Every structure is written in structure tokens, then in C-alpha cells.
Amino acid sequence: MLSVNNSNFESEVENFKGLVVVDFWAPWCGPCRMLGPVFEELANDFSDNSKIKFVKVNTDENPEIATKFAIRGIPTIKFIKDGKEVAQHVGAAPKEVYKDLISEHLN
């Protein structure tokens, strides 16, 4: 699982050709910790697909990125395709919710 920050966000997320699923989280956030294993499972489920990438952004350590994406609550999952945000989900949810959003935007 790749952690992105101010120095590599542009190269890893904004310049990626395909879908990037970004988990905005913080270590103190209970729902974020609950979502962590689900997010890792999703990354493993799609590990054979070069058109999708899963990354995490610690909002405490990267407030500029959180502000840029108007993160008001965590966990927030942003779906960024070819550098443009196409969807988001705020709050922890079952794995199937994220799989549906991924399937919708992966084509």
C-alpha cells in the first residue's frame, strides 16, 4: 500500500493514467482503522490490474492535500481517474460499496 504525500501526490495520483482510489485517513480515527483492512483487501483484489492504484493520504501529515480535495470528514475515499475526481465516499462502508464504485469507473 503506497502512502502519498505532498512530494509525490502529483506523480502518483494526478499523473496516473487510470483509476486511483485514495483513502484519506488519520491514525486516531476509529472508522479509518476499521476501513484499513477492507482497503488492503480491495488493493489485493485488483493487484493484477495495471489500470488501478490504491493509495493512502494521512490527513494529519498532509493538510494541504486534504484541503485541496475539501476533505471535511474521514475516512473519505476519492476516486480519481486520469487526474480528475469522478466519485467519493465518506465514512466506512462494506467492501461491496467500494467494489461497485470501482467497477463503475474502471472502464
C-alpha positions as CSV (number, residue, x, y, z in Angstrom):
1,M,0.0,0.0,0.0
2,L,1.5,3.3,-1.1
3,S,1.3,6.3,1.2
4,V,1.4,9.5,-0.7
5,N,2.3,13.0,0.5
6,N,2.9,16.5,-0.8
7,S,6.1,15.4,-2.6
8,N,4.7,12.5,-4.6
9,F,1.0,13.1,-4.8
10,E,1.2,14.7,-8.3
11,S,3.3,11.9,-9.8
12,E,1.5,9.0,-8.1
13,V,-2.1,10.3,-8.3
14,E,-2.7,13.2,-10.6
15,N,-0.5,12.0,-13.4
16,F,-1.6,8.3,-13.3
17,K,-3.4,7.1,-16.4
18,G,-6.2,5.1,-14.9
19,L,-8.1,5.0,-11.7
20,V,-6.6,5.9,-8.4
21,V,-8.5,5.1,-5.2
22,V,-7.3,7.4,-2.5
23,D,-8.0,6.7,1.2
24,F,-7.9,10.0,3.2
25,W,-7.4,8.9,6.9
26,A,-5.7,9.6,10.2
27,P,-4.2,7.3,12.8
28,W,-6.6,8.5,15.6
29,C,-9.7,7.8,13.5
30,G,-11.6,4.7,14.6
31,P,-13.6,4.2,11.4
32,C,-10.4,4.8,9.4
33,R,-8.7,1.9,11.3
34,M,-11.8,-0.3,10.6
35,L,-11.6,0.6,6.9
36,G,-7.9,-0.1,6.6
37,P,-8.1,-3.9,6.2
38,V,-11.0,-3.5,3.7
39,F,-8.9,-1.1,1.7
40,E,-6.0,-3.5,1.7
41,E,-8.3,-6.4,0.6
42,L,-9.5,-4.2,-2.3
43,A,-5.9,-3.4,-3.3
44,N,-5.1,-7.2,-3.3
45,D,-8.3,-8.0,-5.3
46,F,-7.2,-5.6,-8.1
47,S,-3.5,-6.2,-7.9
48,D,-3.4,-7.8,-11.3
49,N,-4.9,-4.7,-13.0
50,S,-2.4,-2.1,-14.1
51,K,-5.2,0.5,-14.7
52,I,-5.9,0.9,-11.0
53,K,-3.9,2.0,-8.0
54,F,-4.7,2.3,-4.3
55,V,-3.0,4.9,-2.1
56,K,-3.4,6.4,1.4
57,V,-3.1,10.0,2.5
58,N,-2.6,10.7,6.2
59,T,-4.6,14.0,6.6
60,D,-2.7,15.0,9.7
61,E,0.6,14.9,7.9
62,N,-0.7,16.3,4.6
63,P,-3.2,19.0,5.4
64,E,-2.6,20.7,2.0
65,I,-3.8,17.7,0.1
66,A,-6.8,17.3,2.4
67,T,-7.7,21.0,1.9
68,K,-7.2,20.8,-1.9
69,F,-9.8,17.9,-2.0
70,A,-12.1,19.5,0.5
71,I,-11.9,16.7,3.0
72,R,-14.4,17.5,5.8
73,G,-14.7,14.1,7.4
74,I,-12.6,10.9,7.4
75,P,-12.4,8.3,6.2
76,T,-13.1,9.7,2.8
77,I,-12.4,7.6,-0.3
78,K,-11.8,9.6,-3.5
79,F,-11.8,8.0,-6.9
80,I,-9.6,9.9,-9.3
81,K,-9.5,8.8,-13.0
82,D,-6.8,10.3,-15.3
83,G,-6.2,13.1,-12.8
84,K,-9.9,14.1,-12.3
85,E,-12.1,13.2,-9.4
86,V,-15.0,11.1,-10.6
87,A,-16.6,9.9,-7.2
88,Q,-16.2,9.9,-3.5
89,H,-17.5,8.0,-0.5
90,V,-17.4,9.5,3.0
91,G,-17.4,7.1,6.0
92,A,-16.6,3.5,6.4
93,A,-18.7,1.1,4.3
94,P,-18.8,-2.6,3.4
95,K,-16.3,-3.7,0.7
96,E,-19.0,-4.2,-1.9
97,V,-19.8,-0.5,-1.8
98,Y,-16.3,0.3,-2.9
99,K,-16.1,-2.5,-5.4
100,D,-19.3,-1.2,-7.1
101,L,-17.8,2.3,-7.3
102,I,-14.5,0.9,-8.7
103,S,-16.3,-1.2,-11.3
104,E,-18.4,1.9,-12.3
105,H,-15.2,4.0,-13.0
106,L,-12.6,1.4,-14.0
107,N,-13.7,1.1,-17.7
